[in-house]
Amino acid sequence: MGEQVTNIGIVGAGVISGTYLEHLAKLPGVDVVAVADLDLSRAQAIADQHPGIRALSSEDLLADPGVDIILNLTIPAAHASVNQAALQAGKHVYGEKPLAVDRAEAEPLLKLAAAGNLRIGCAPDTVLGTGTQTARAALDRGDIGVPTAATASFVTPGHELWHPAPEFYYQPGGGPLLDMGPYYVSSLVTLLGPVRRVTGRAGRAHDQRKVHTGPRAGETFPVEVPTHVTGILEHESGALTTVLMSFDVWAARLPRIEVHGTEGSLSVPDPNNFDGKVEIATATARDWTELPVAGGYAGAGRGVGVADMARAIRTGGDHRANGALAYHVLDVLESLLEAAAQDQPVDVASTVERPAAVPLGASPESA
């Protein structure tokens, strides 16, 4: 391993691995050297397409002294067990969201990482792109005065319309809240700070769903989680965010995220993307106007959070898409489901510091 390169081993060779491989290949300071999957043929297919990447069993990958970070791209139900195995093997770990299916699985991971002086990171890293970071810069400058409220909406008819094996989206650890909520709540915490209390309601339109694409098209499967969740997040700052996450909506014209303050409003781009227009309207200029890019990793793609963590490992600094943030986001989401089930507000036990802003023009190798 070169002095300024951190080696990555991927566990999980599913659909999302291709996107990570594409973008990690462009980033400085990181090198994917191995991949593992329960189906070794899928790992071998990736190795065949990418010279320098070895196909290994999960056990061999975890034991490989040449691997510094385990990139966990397994399904949500396996996130905690793979993260735990990586940490126990003495590896830093970065995983797809959520950190685990619930707090009971997630909290021991943070303790295990701390005890081993290891890093734990978690998607989404979209909040490190120019979209959310430009909005954060506007808020930090006071462009809309004191933020008092926000709205966050994600609606779709369901992932079974495009995914050939969509069951995991409808099992514990899935559903619109745990599937897409991490993007939105990570962005909201980055913009407005941590959440102290939540109120919510939840339901589902169907008990069964049908696969629409691929060789299993026409098969049905059970729905085990709420597929329509709405609620209110009370931030420690006093700001109130109204959220709507749904797999039960055929069409909508809802904005992704808007933030409202005492002197104006911000339109924030889709937090599932790294970039996008940030627009502002103020008390003195009521028409929406696009703001120039003012922060974030330019041209970023999935994996920039891994590179940001790798830089922190090498330099001893902090990384932004960190385990504490991922745990707080999971805590907020699980608390929202509890509030819906109990029909009463729920206090969020955890808190977190807003991650450091990404300066304009920064590189994940040096920021």
DAVENKA-V580836 format. One record per pair of residues at least 4 apart in sequence whose C-alpha atoms are under 7 Angstrom apart, sorted by sequence separation. I is the first residue (numbers start at 1). GAP is how many residues later the second one is. If there is no record, write none. Layout:
BEGIN
i=I gap=GAP
i=I gap=GAP
END
This chain:
BEGIN
i=1 gap=4
i=13 gap=4
i=16 gap=4
i=17 gap=4
i=18 gap=4
i=19 gap=4
i=20 gap=4
i=21 gap=4
i=23 gap=4
i=36 gap=4
i=40 gap=4
i=41 gap=4
i=42 gap=4
i=43 gap=4
i=44 gap=4
i=45 gap=4
i=46 gap=4
i=47 gap=4
i=56 gap=4
i=57 gap=4
i=58 gap=4
i=59 gap=4
i=60 gap=4
i=74 gap=4
i=75 gap=4
i=78 gap=4
i=79 gap=4
i=80 gap=4
i=81 gap=4
i=82 gap=4
i=83 gap=4
i=84 gap=4
i=85 gap=4
i=86 gap=4
i=87 gap=4
i=95 gap=4
i=101 gap=4
i=102 gap=4
i=103 gap=4
i=107 gap=4
i=108 gap=4
i=109 gap=4
i=110 gap=4
i=111 gap=4
i=112 gap=4
i=113 gap=4
i=114 gap=4
i=128 gap=4
i=129 gap=4
i=130 gap=4
i=131 gap=4
i=132 gap=4
i=133 gap=4
i=134 gap=4
i=135 gap=4
i=136 gap=4
i=137 gap=4
i=138 gap=4
i=139 gap=4
i=142 gap=4
i=159 gap=4
i=167 gap=4
i=170 gap=4
i=171 gap=4
i=174 gap=4
i=175 gap=4
i=176 gap=4
i=177 gap=4
i=178 gap=4
i=180 gap=4
i=181 gap=4
i=182 gap=4
i=183 gap=4
i=184 gap=4
i=185 gap=4
i=186 gap=4
i=187 gap=4
i=188 gap=4
i=189 gap=4
i=213 gap=4
i=234 gap=4
i=235 gap=4
i=260 gap=4
i=261 gap=4
i=281 gap=4
i=282 gap=4
i=300 gap=4
i=303 gap=4
i=304 gap=4
i=305 gap=4
i=306 gap=4
i=307 gap=4
i=308 gap=4
i=309 gap=4
i=310 gap=4
i=311 gap=4
i=312 gap=4
i=321 gap=4
i=322 gap=4
i=323 gap=4
i=324 gap=4
i=325 gap=4
i=326 gap=4
i=327 gap=4
i=328 gap=4
i=329 gap=4
i=330 gap=4
i=331 gap=4
i=332 gap=4
i=333 gap=4
i=334 gap=4
i=335 gap=4
i=336 gap=4
i=337 gap=4
i=338 gap=4
i=339 gap=4
i=358 gap=4
i=363 gap=4
i=37 gap=5
i=56 gap=5
i=74 gap=5
i=86 gap=5
i=87 gap=5
i=100 gap=5
i=113 gap=5
i=127 gap=5
i=128 gap=5
i=138 gap=5
i=139 gap=5
i=169 gap=5
i=170 gap=5
i=173 gap=5
i=174 gap=5
i=176 gap=5
i=189 gap=5
i=211 gap=5
i=212 gap=5
i=234 gap=5
i=235 gap=5
i=260 gap=5
i=281 gap=5
i=312 gap=5
i=339 gap=5
i=362 gap=5
i=37 gap=6
i=47 gap=6
i=87 gap=6
i=100 gap=6
i=113 gap=6
i=127 gap=6
i=160 gap=6
i=168 gap=6
i=169 gap=6
i=211 gap=6
i=212 gap=6
i=234 gap=6
i=259 gap=6
i=260 gap=6
i=281 gap=6
i=312 gap=6
i=339 gap=6
i=36 gap=7
i=47 gap=7
i=72 gap=7
i=86 gap=7
i=99 gap=7
i=113 gap=7
i=159 gap=7
i=211 gap=7
i=233 gap=7
i=234 gap=7
i=259 gap=7
i=269 gap=7
i=281 gap=7
i=312 gap=7
i=339 gap=7
i=35 gap=8
i=47 gap=8
i=210 gap=8
i=211 gap=8
i=232 gap=8
i=233 gap=8
i=258 gap=8
i=259 gap=8
i=269 gap=8
i=280 gap=8
i=281 gap=8
i=210 gap=9
i=211 gap=9
i=232 gap=9
i=233 gap=9
i=258 gap=9
i=269 gap=9
i=279 gap=9
i=280 gap=9
i=358 gap=9
i=72 gap=10
i=83 gap=10
i=169 gap=10
i=210 gap=10
i=232 gap=10
i=257 gap=10
i=258 gap=10
i=268 gap=10
i=279 gap=10
i=280 gap=10
i=309 gap=10
i=44 gap=11
i=209 gap=11
i=210 gap=11
i=231 gap=11
i=232 gap=11
i=257 gap=11
i=267 gap=11
i=268 gap=11
i=279 gap=11
i=280 gap=11
i=308 gap=11
i=335 gap=11
i=43 gap=12
i=208 gap=12
i=209 gap=12
i=231 gap=12
i=257 gap=12
i=266 gap=12
i=267 gap=12
i=278 gap=12
i=279 gap=12
i=208 gap=13
i=209 gap=13
i=230 gap=13
i=231 gap=13
i=256 gap=13
i=266 gap=13
i=267 gap=13
i=277 gap=13
i=278 gap=13
i=335 gap=13
i=208 gap=14
i=209 gap=14
i=230 gap=14
i=256 gap=14
i=266 gap=14
i=207 gap=15
i=208 gap=15
i=229 gap=15
i=230 gap=15
i=265 gap=15
i=266 gap=15
i=70 gap=16
i=207 gap=16
i=229 gap=16
i=265 gap=16
i=305 gap=16
i=332 gap=16
i=40 gap=17
i=228 gap=17
i=229 gap=17
i=264 gap=17
i=265 gap=17
i=331 gap=17
i=35 gap=18
i=228 gap=18
i=264 gap=18
i=33 gap=19
i=34 gap=19
i=35 gap=19
i=36 gap=19
i=80 gap=19
i=227 gap=19
i=228 gap=19
i=263 gap=19
i=264 gap=19
i=331 gap=19
i=33 gap=20
i=34 gap=20
i=35 gap=20
i=36 gap=20
i=37 gap=20
i=79 gap=20
i=80 gap=20
i=227 gap=20
i=228 gap=20
i=263 gap=20
i=32 gap=21
i=33 gap=21
i=34 gap=21
i=35 gap=21
i=36 gap=21
i=37 gap=21
i=70 gap=21
i=79 gap=21
i=227 gap=21
i=8 gap=22
i=34 gap=22
i=36 gap=22
i=69 gap=22
i=70 gap=22
i=71 gap=22
i=72 gap=22
i=73 gap=22
i=76 gap=22
i=204 gap=22
i=328 gap=22
i=6 gap=23
i=7 gap=23
i=8 gap=23
i=9 gap=23
i=13 gap=23
i=68 gap=23
i=69 gap=23
i=70 gap=23
i=71 gap=23
i=72 gap=23
i=73 gap=23
i=99 gap=23
i=203 gap=23
i=204 gap=23
i=328 gap=23
i=5 gap=24
i=6 gap=24
i=7 gap=24
i=8 gap=24
i=9 gap=24
i=10 gap=24
i=11 gap=24
i=12 gap=24
i=13 gap=24
i=62 gap=24
i=68 gap=24
i=69 gap=24
i=70 gap=24
i=71 gap=24
i=72 gap=24
i=76 gap=24
i=77 gap=24
i=202 gap=24
i=203 gap=24
i=204 gap=24
i=328 gap=24
i=4 gap=25
i=5 gap=25
i=6 gap=25
i=7 gap=25
i=8 gap=25
i=9 gap=25
i=10 gap=25
i=11 gap=25
i=12 gap=25
i=36 gap=25
i=76 gap=25
i=80 gap=25
i=84 gap=25
i=87 gap=25
i=97 gap=25
i=203 gap=25
i=5 gap=26
i=7 gap=26
i=9 gap=26
i=10 gap=26
i=11 gap=26
i=63 gap=26
i=80 gap=26
i=87 gap=26
i=92 gap=26
i=93 gap=26
i=94 gap=26
i=95 gap=26
i=96 gap=26
i=97 gap=26
i=202 gap=26
i=203 gap=26
i=274 gap=26
i=62 gap=27
i=92 gap=27
i=93 gap=27
i=94 gap=27
i=95 gap=27
i=96 gap=27
i=97 gap=27
i=202 gap=27
i=274 gap=27
i=325 gap=27
i=92 gap=28
i=93 gap=28
i=94 gap=28
i=95 gap=28
i=201 gap=28
i=202 gap=28
i=324 gap=28
i=13 gap=29
i=201 gap=29
i=13 gap=30
i=200 gap=30
i=201 gap=30
i=200 gap=31
i=152 gap=32
i=199 gap=32
i=200 gap=32
i=199 gap=33
i=198 gap=34
i=199 gap=34
i=198 gap=35
i=320 gap=35
i=197 gap=36
i=198 gap=36
i=320 gap=36
i=197 gap=37
i=195 gap=38
i=196 gap=38
i=195 gap=39
i=196 gap=39
i=195 gap=40
i=196 gap=40
i=194 gap=41
i=195 gap=41
i=193 gap=42
i=194 gap=42
i=193 gap=43
i=205 gap=43
i=193 gap=44
i=11 gap=47
i=164 gap=47
i=164 gap=49
i=160 gap=50
i=161 gap=50
i=162 gap=50
i=163 gap=50
i=164 gap=50
i=175 gap=50
i=160 gap=51
i=161 gap=51
i=162 gap=51
i=175 gap=51
i=176 gap=51
i=9 gap=52
i=160 gap=52
i=161 gap=52
i=164 gap=52
i=171 gap=52
i=172 gap=52
i=175 gap=52
i=177 gap=52
i=170 gap=53
i=171 gap=53
i=172 gap=53
i=311 gap=53
i=167 gap=54
i=170 gap=54
i=171 gap=54
i=311 gap=54
i=132 gap=55
i=136 gap=55
i=170 gap=55
i=311 gap=55
i=17 gap=56
i=308 gap=56
i=307 gap=57
i=308 gap=57
i=9 gap=58
i=124 gap=58
i=307 gap=58
i=7 gap=59
i=8 gap=59
i=11 gap=59
i=124 gap=59
i=7 gap=60
i=8 gap=60
i=9 gap=60
i=10 gap=60
i=11 gap=60
i=12 gap=60
i=127 gap=60
i=304 gap=60
i=7 gap=61
i=8 gap=61
i=9 gap=61
i=10 gap=61
i=11 gap=61
i=12 gap=61
i=297 gap=61
i=6 gap=62
i=7 gap=62
i=8 gap=62
i=9 gap=62
i=10 gap=62
i=11 gap=62
i=12 gap=62
i=296 gap=62
i=8 gap=63
i=11 gap=63
i=295 gap=63
i=296 gap=63
i=298 gap=63
i=295 gap=64
i=296 gap=64
i=297 gap=64
i=295 gap=65
i=297 gap=65
i=294 gap=66
i=296 gap=66
i=297 gap=66
i=177 gap=68
i=176 gap=69
i=176 gap=70
i=101 gap=71
i=176 gap=71
i=101 gap=72
i=98 gap=80
i=98 gap=84
i=187 gap=84
i=97 gap=85
i=184 gap=87
i=183 gap=88
i=158 gap=89
i=183 gap=89
i=148 gap=90
i=149 gap=90
i=150 gap=90
i=151 gap=90
i=152 gap=90
i=153 gap=90
i=154 gap=90
i=155 gap=90
i=156 gap=90
i=157 gap=90
i=158 gap=90
i=148 gap=91
i=149 gap=91
i=150 gap=91
i=151 gap=91
i=152 gap=91
i=153 gap=91
i=154 gap=91
i=155 gap=91
i=156 gap=91
i=157 gap=91
i=147 gap=92
i=148 gap=92
i=149 gap=92
i=150 gap=92
i=151 gap=92
i=152 gap=92
i=153 gap=92
i=154 gap=92
i=155 gap=92
i=156 gap=92
i=157 gap=92
i=156 gap=93
i=157 gap=93
i=155 gap=94
i=156 gap=94
i=77 gap=96
i=76 gap=97
i=153 gap=101
i=153 gap=102
i=154 gap=102
i=153 gap=103
i=152 gap=104
i=153 gap=104
i=152 gap=105
i=151 gap=106
i=152 gap=106
i=151 gap=107
i=150 gap=108
i=151 gap=108
i=150 gap=109
i=149 gap=110
i=150 gap=110
i=149 gap=111
i=147 gap=112
i=148 gap=112
i=149 gap=112
i=147 gap=113
i=148 gap=113
i=147 gap=114
i=148 gap=114
i=146 gap=115
i=147 gap=115
i=145 gap=116
i=146 gap=116
i=144 gap=117
i=145 gap=117
i=144 gap=118
i=145 gap=118
i=144 gap=119
i=145 gap=119
i=144 gap=120
i=144 gap=121
i=135 gap=133
i=132 gap=136
i=200 gap=136
i=131 gap=137
i=195 gap=137
i=198 gap=137
i=199 gap=137
i=200 gap=137
i=131 gap=138
i=144 gap=138
i=198 gap=138
i=202 gap=138
i=132 gap=139
i=200 gap=139
i=201 gap=139
i=199 gap=140
i=200 gap=140
i=198 gap=141
i=199 gap=141
i=131 gap=143
i=135 gap=143
i=186 gap=143
i=127 gap=144
i=130 gap=144
i=131 gap=144
i=134 gap=144
i=185 gap=144
i=126 gap=145
i=129 gap=145
i=130 gap=145
i=131 gap=145
i=199 gap=145
i=126 gap=146
i=128 gap=146
i=129 gap=146
i=131 gap=146
i=199 gap=146
i=126 gap=147
i=127 gap=147
i=131 gap=147
i=182 gap=147
i=198 gap=147
i=199 gap=147
i=126 gap=148
i=197 gap=148
i=198 gap=148
i=197 gap=149
i=198 gap=149
i=197 gap=150
i=196 gap=151
i=197 gap=151
i=196 gap=152
i=195 gap=153
i=178 gap=155
i=177 gap=156
i=137 gap=157
i=194 gap=157
i=137 gap=158
i=194 gap=158
i=134 gap=159
i=134 gap=160
i=134 gap=161
i=193 gap=161
i=133 gap=162
i=134 gap=162
i=130 gap=163
i=133 gap=163
i=190 gap=164
i=130 gap=165
i=189 gap=165
i=190 gap=165
i=130 gap=166
i=129 gap=167
i=130 gap=167
i=128 gap=168
i=129 gap=168
i=130 gap=168
i=128 gap=169
i=129 gap=169
i=129 gap=171
i=125 gap=177
i=125 gap=179
i=125 gap=180
i=125 gap=196
i=123 gap=198
i=122 gap=199
i=121 gap=200
i=122 gap=200
i=121 gap=201
i=122 gap=201
i=120 gap=202
i=121 gap=202
i=120 gap=203
i=122 gap=204
i=94 gap=212
i=110 gap=213
i=106 gap=221
i=133 gap=224
i=133 gap=225
i=99 gap=227
i=103 gap=227
i=99 gap=228
i=102 gap=228
i=103 gap=228
i=128 gap=230
i=98 gap=232
i=102 gap=232
i=30 gap=277
i=23 gap=278
i=29 gap=278
i=23 gap=279
i=24 gap=279
i=23 gap=280
i=20 gap=282
i=19 gap=283
i=20 gap=283
i=6 gap=304
i=29 gap=336
i=28 gap=337
END
